[in-house]
């Protein structure tokens, strides 16, 4: 699995009782998990699948954008 550097927004969803991850550069690319780590792992899988489908459909794949927020924040 390639290592992409897309920004991930991780947040707790009280209604779902799950951690959610959104990948802003890839529209509709989201994942969830019982822990933040699980949600990020699932998001990495979804990123790979999002890119694969976009390429199969002939859609452009956005480049990862630089972020002002450190990875440890």
Phi, psi and omega in degrees: 000124179296155179259104178267152183250044178282144178291138178237132175256117182253129179212156178274135175252105180299314181299323182271342184057041180218159170274135180246145175235129175245140178247095189302326182289341183244097185308129178081359182276107181218156177212169177219171178188164180288334177232162175302321181296317179295319180297319179293318177301315178296322179297322178299320177296315181294323176301312179302316180292321179300312182295317180300314181294318179300316179294319179297325180275357180076019178271151178290148176253115180298146175283148174300141180260147176293149180238145177280344186269126178298151182298338181271359183287000000 
